[in-house]
Amino acid sequence: MKNRNKLRISYLIIAALFVFSCENQKRTEIINSERTNPNILFIAIDDLRPELQVYIASHIKSPAIDQLASQSLVFDRAYCNIPVCGTSRASLLSGIRPGRHRFIGYSTYLDEDYPGVTSLPKHFKNNGYTTISNGKITDKTIQDLKELKEKRESFFMAVGFIKPHLPFNAPAKYWDLYDSPKISLPENYLQSETTPKEAFHNSVELRHYSGVPKKGPVSEELANKLIHSYYASVSYTDAQIGKILAALQELELDENTVIILWGDHGWNLGDHQLWCKHCNFESSLHVPLMLKVPGQTSGKHTTALAEYIDIYPSLSELAGLSIPEHTDGESFVPLINGMNRSKDFAISKFNDGITLVKGELFYTEWLDKEDNVKAKMLFDHSKDPLELNNFAESPEFAEKSKGVKYIPT
């Protein structure tokens, strides 16, 4: 199970540039000796970026998510492992990193890319849980909760919401929550000359819709409308989540239900003059993540780095289940208990670009077919949060990276 491409380039970069050990530390003992069988409510939201009230975006109307956040541990620095819908899910649900030839496109199927692996829901099912996946239908989810309440069964329920995925449409009352003249384009609505061309794309996903030019920047008027529509879609989804959380409380299931809410990847709303995801910038990789554990979380934020492959071992530990050996992530349960954990990095990839996040540094390399580095970018988020000053070619970086060599596996 372990003989696979582990993206060793990223680990070599970590070792050479930041001098720390990247070997994952598996927790082999469960904190609670007595298993309490908590339920799991697993809320996935398409294309949701961390632009919410809880992330200091006061212009967003997201009261349900904000209320959940007030009862959760909120991750301020969580990252997806790949900014593509299907592949992000395959990686998260298996706890396995994307590879050079694994988890590539949006149509990825976990069973095809990694046959025989036990997915996160399957792991819970194998341990006696009732597992349910609802494809973005709020009323069906509430009905299922009522039936589960009657049966008194421990459950793992996955609930998905398609909005704010394109096309941006929502009932008018959510559009009316926002005032177009007050919506501004992002400060980094430009493509810096210091950034390699490999970092950019043509926002192809957006080009399929009417009124959008086939290439080149969209007009500022259209950009404003797109952002307005995205915000409305977020608020619409927030209202649906509110209905489910209210039902959970009314059914008195909330006191024994762990809730995790996550967006499958980030999304560019004009950042770097890009739209959609599919790139290695912070705006595509940084994601919202919050975890409510009844009696243990109360709205605190953590700046500890986390990545989506950490979710599988974390939920397993919270449920008192063993953590399968195939997982690449590390449980973040110690953070809930006010402790530190050994892991302090995140790694993401898109196509031939591999990104390492460590401290305030955000480093990406792109490889050619012979595994030679063809482009790179490095940002210091403490000085350049908008990622406009790539200093990967600076003398300082050249000295630090001397001797780094990719060894294909």
C-alpha positions in Angstrom: 0.0 0.0 0.0 2.9 2.4 0.7 4.8 1.8 -2.5 3.6 4.7 -4.5 4.6 8.2 -5.6 4.8 10.2 -2.4 5.7 13.6 -4.1 9.2 13.3 -2.9 10.1 16.6 -4.5 8.0 18.4 -2.0 9.6 16.6 0.9 13.1 17.3 -0.5 12.2 21.0 -0.8 11.0 21.0 2.8 14.2 19.4 4.0 16.5 21.6 2.0 14.9 25.0 2.6 13.3 24.8 6.0 15.4 22.1 7.8 12.8 20.0 9.5 11.6 16.5 9.5 8.5 15.8 7.3 7.9 12.3 8.4 4.3 11.9 9.4 3.7 10.9 13.0 0.9 8.4 13.3 -1.1 8.4 16.5 -1.5 4.8 17.5 -3.4 5.4 20.7 -6.8 6.9 21.0 -7.3 9.7 23.6 -10.6 8.4 24.9 -10.4 4.8 26.2 -14.2 4.4 26.1 -15.8 4.8 22.7 -18.9 7.0 22.7 -19.8 6.5 19.0 -20.4 10.2 18.1 -22.3 10.9 14.9 -20.6 12.6 12.1 -22.2 15.3 10.0 -19.9 15.9 7.0 -20.8 19.1 5.2 -19.1 19.7 1.8 -19.5 22.9 -0.2 -18.4 23.4 -3.8 -16.1 26.2 -4.6 -16.4 27.9 -1.2 -13.5 30.2 -0.5 -12.7 31.4 3.0 -14.5 34.7 2.4 -17.0 34.5 5.3 -17.8 36.6 8.4 -15.8 34.1 10.5 -12.8 34.8 8.3 -13.2 38.6 8.9 -15.1 39.2 5.7 -17.8 41.4 7.2 -19.5 42.0 3.9 -20.6 38.4 3.5 -24.0 37.4 5.0 -23.4 33.9 6.3 -25.2 33.7 9.7 -25.6 29.9 9.8 -22.0 29.1 9.0 -20.9 31.9 11.5 -23.0 30.3 14.2 -21.5 26.9 13.6 -18.0 28.5 13.7 -18.8 30.0 17.1 -19.1 26.4 18.4 -16.2 25.0 16.4 -12.4 25.0 16.1 -11.9 27.2 13.1 -8.8 26.6 10.9 -7.4 29.9 9.6 -4.7 28.1 7.5 -6.3 25.0 5.9 -5.4 23.9 2.4 -6.8 21.5 -0.1 -4.3 19.1 -1.6 -5.5 19.7 -5.2 -7.8 22.5 -6.5 -10.1 20.3 -8.6 -13.5 19.2 -7.5 -13.4 15.4 -8.0 -9.7 14.9 -7.2 -9.9 17.0 -4.0 -12.7 14.7 -2.8 -10.8 11.5 -3.8 -7.8 12.7 -1.9 -9.7 13.8 1.2 -11.9 10.7 1.3 -8.9 8.4 1.0 -6.5 10.4 3.1 -4.0 10.0 0.3 -1.9 12.7 -1.4 -2.4 13.3 -5.1 0.5 11.9 -7.2 2.0 12.5 -10.6 -0.4 10.0 -12.1 -3.0 9.7 -9.3 -6.0 12.0 -8.7 -5.5 14.3 -11.7 -8.8 15.4 -13.3 -12.2 16.4 -12.1 -13.7 13.1 -13.3 -11.4 11.1 -11.0 -12.9 8.0 -9.4 -11.2 6.9 -6.2 -11.7 3.1 -6.9 -10.0 3.5 -10.3 -7.0 5.6 -9.2 -6.4 3.6 -6.0 -8.2 0.2 -6.2 -9.0 -1.5 -2.9 -8.5 1.5 -0.6 -11.0 1.9 2.2 -12.6 5.3 1.9 -13.5 7.5 5.0 -17.3 6.6 4.9 -16.5 2.9 4.2 -14.2 2.9 7.3 -17.1 4.2 9.4 -19.5 1.7 7.8 -17.0 -1.1 8.5 -17.2 -0.1 12.2 -20.9 -0.2 12.6 -22.0 3.2 11.5 -25.0 3.9 9.2 -23.6 5.9 6.3 -25.6 8.2 4.1 -24.6 10.5 1.3 -27.1 13.2 0.2 -26.5 14.9 -3.1 -27.2 18.5 -2.2 -30.9 18.0 -1.2 -31.7 19.8 2.1 -35.2 18.4 2.7 -33.9 14.8 2.1 -31.2 15.3 4.7 -33.6 16.6 7.3 -35.9 13.6 6.7 -33.0 11.2 7.1 -32.0 12.8 10.4 -35.5 12.2 11.7 -35.4 8.5 10.7 -31.9 8.1 12.2 -33.2 9.7 15.4 -36.0 7.0 15.6 -33.6 4.2 14.9 -31.0 5.4 17.4 -28.2 4.5 15.1 -24.7 6.1 15.0 -24.4 7.7 11.6 -21.9 9.2 9.2 -23.9 11.6 7.0 -22.3 13.4 4.1 -24.2 16.4 2.8 -23.1 18.3 -0.3 -24.0 21.8 -1.6 -23.3 22.7 -5.2 -23.5 26.5 -4.7 -21.5 28.7 -5.0 -20.3 26.6 -8.0 -21.0 28.0 -11.4 -23.5 28.9 -12.8 -24.1 31.6 -10.1 -27.8 31.7 -9.5 -29.8 32.1 -6.3 -33.2 33.4 -5.4 -33.5 37.2 -5.7 -33.7 37.8 -2.0 -30.0 36.6 -1.6 -29.0 38.9 -4.5 -30.7 41.8 -2.7 -28.5 41.2 0.4 -25.6 42.9 -1.5 -25.2 46.3 -3.2 -23.2 46.1 -6.4 -21.7 49.7 -6.2 -20.1 48.7 -2.9 -18.4 45.6 -4.3 -14.8 46.1 -5.3 -12.5 44.2 -7.4 -9.6 42.4 -5.5 -6.5 44.5 -4.9 -4.5 42.0 -6.9 -6.6 42.2 -10.0 -3.5 42.1 -12.2 -0.9 39.6 -13.3 2.5 40.4 -11.9 5.5 40.3 -14.3 7.5 38.5 -11.7 5.2 35.5 -11.7 5.9 32.7 -14.3 3.3 32.1 -17.0 2.8 28.6 -15.7 0.9 30.1 -12.8 -1.9 31.5 -14.9 -4.7 30.0 -17.0 -7.5 31.2 -19.3 -10.3 30.6 -16.7 -11.7 28.0 -19.1 -14.5 26.9 -16.8 -16.0 30.4 -16.9 -15.7 30.7 -20.7 -18.5 28.2 -21.3 -21.2 30.7 -20.1 -23.0 33.2 -22.3 -21.8 36.8 -22.1 -18.3 35.8 -21.1 -15.5 36.5 -23.7 -13.6 33.4 -24.9 -10.3 34.9 -23.9 -8.7 37.9 -22.2 -9.9 39.8 -19.1 -13.6 40.2 -18.5 -14.9 43.8 -18.2 -15.0 45.4 -14.8 -18.8 45.5 -15.1 -19.0 41.7 -15.7 -16.4 41.1 -12.9 -18.6 43.1 -10.5 -21.6 41.1 -11.5 -19.8 37.8 -11.1 -18.6 38.7 -7.6 -22.1 39.9 -6.6 -23.6 36.6 -7.9 -21.0 34.5 -6.0 -21.8 36.3 -2.8 -25.5 35.7 -3.3 -24.9 32.0 -4.0 -22.9 31.7 -0.7 -25.7 33.3 1.3 -28.2 30.9 -0.4 -26.2 27.9 0.6 -25.7 29.3 4.1 -29.5 29.4 4.5 -29.8 25.7 3.5 -27.1 24.7 6.0 -29.0 26.7 8.7 -32.1 24.5 8.1 -30.1 21.3 8.6 -28.3 22.6 11.7 -31.7 23.7 13.2 -33.2 20.3 12.5 -30.2 18.6 14.2 -30.8 20.7 17.3 -34.6 20.2 17.3 -34.0 16.5 17.1 -31.6 16.7 20.0 -28.9 15.1 18.0 -26.5 18.0 18.2 -25.0 17.1 21.6 -23.6 13.8 20.2 -22.7 14.9 16.6 -19.3 16.0 15.4 -19.8 18.5 12.6 -17.1 19.2 10.0 -17.7 21.9 7.3 -15.3 22.3 4.4 -15.1 23.7 0.9 -13.5 21.4 -1.7 -11.0 24.1 -2.8 -10.6 27.8 -3.0 -11.8 30.0 -5.9 -10.5 33.0 -7.7 -12.8 36.0 -7.8 -10.6 38.1 -10.1 -7.5 37.4 -8.0 -4.5 37.7 -10.4 -7.2 38.3 -13.1 -8.2 34.7 -12.8 -11.6 33.1 -12.3 -12.4 29.6 -11.0 -9.8 27.4 -9.3 -7.1 25.3 -11.2 -3.9 27.0 -10.1 -1.3 27.2 -7.4 -2.1 30.6 -5.9 -3.3 31.0 -2.3 -6.7 31.9 -3.6 -7.2 28.5 -5.1 -5.6 26.4 -2.4 -6.7 28.1 0.9 -10.0 26.7 2.1 -12.6 27.1 4.9 -12.5 24.4 7.5 -14.3 24.2 10.8 -14.8 21.3 13.2 -17.4 21.2 16.0 -16.9 18.7 18.7 -19.6 18.9 21.4 -18.2 19.9 24.8 -14.7 20.5 23.4 -14.9 23.3 20.8 -16.2 26.8 21.4 -15.2 29.1 18.5 -11.5 29.4 18.9 -9.3 29.9 15.9 -6.1 28.1 15.1 -3.3 29.3 12.9 -1.8 25.8 12.7 -1.4 24.6 9.2 -3.8 21.8 8.1 -4.4 20.0 4.9 -7.4 17.9 3.7 -5.6 14.6 4.0 -5.6 15.3 7.8 -9.4 15.0 8.0 -9.6 11.1 7.6 -7.3 10.4 10.6 -8.9 13.2 12.6 -12.5 12.0 12.3 -11.4 8.4 12.9 -9.7 9.4 16.1 -12.7 11.4 17.3 -14.9 8.4 16.8 -12.5 6.1 18.6 -11.7 4.2 15.4 -8.3 3.0 14.3 -6.4 5.1 11.8 -5.7 3.0 8.6 -2.1 2.6 7.7 -2.7 3.8 4.1 -3.5 7.4 5.2 -0.9 10.1 4.5 -2.4 12.8 6.9 -1.9 13.4 10.6 -4.8 13.9 13.0 -5.4 17.5 14.2 -7.3 16.3 17.3 -4.4 17.5 19.5 -5.2 21.1 18.4 -8.7 20.6 19.9 -7.2 19.7 23.2 -5.0 22.8 23.2 -1.8 20.9 22.3 0.6 21.2 19.4 1.3 18.6 16.8 4.5 17.8 15.0 3.2 18.6 11.5 3.7 22.2 10.4 3.3 22.3 6.6 0.9 21.7 3.8 1.4 20.4 0.3 -0.8 21.0 -2.7 -0.4 20.3 -6.4 -2.1 21.1 -9.7 -0.9 19.4 -12.8 2.9 19.7 -12.8 3.0 22.4 -10.1 3.7 21.4 -6.5 3.2 24.0 -3.7 4.6 23.9 -0.2 3.2 26.1 2.5 5.5 26.4 5.6 5.4 29.3 8.0 4.7 32.4 6.0 6.4 31.1 2.9 4.5 29.8 -0.1 6.7 28.0 -2.6 5.8 26.4 -5.9 7.8 24.4 -8.5 6.7 23.3 -12.0 8.3 20.3 -13.6 8.7 19.3 -17.2 8.3 15.7 -18.5 11.9 14.9 -17.6 11.3 16.1 -14.0 13.5 19.2 -14.4 12.3 22.4 -12.7 11.0 24.7 -15.5 9.5 27.5 -13.3 9.1 28.4 -9.7 7.6 31.1 -7.5 8.0 32.0 -3.8 6.0 34.5 -1.8 6.4 35.7 1.7 2.9 36.1 3.0 4.1 38.2 6.0 5.2 40.9 3.5 3.2 40.0 0.4 -0.2 38.5 1.1 -1.5 39.4 -2.3 1.3 37.3 -4.0 2.6 40.0 -6.3 6.4 39.8 -5.6 7.8 36.4 -6.6 11.3 36.2 -5.2 12.1 32.7 -6.2 15.0 34.0 -8.4 16.5 36.1 -5.7 20.1 35.5 -4.5 18.8 34.8 -1.0 16.6 32.0 -2.3 19.3 30.6 -4.6 21.6 30.2 -1.6 19.0 28.4 0.4 18.0 26.1 -2.4 21.5 25.1 -3.4 21.9 21.4 -3.7 18.1 20.7 -4.0 17.6 18.0 -6.6 14.4 16.1 -7.5 14.7 12.4 -7.3 11.8 10.7 -9.3 10.0 7.8 -7.6 
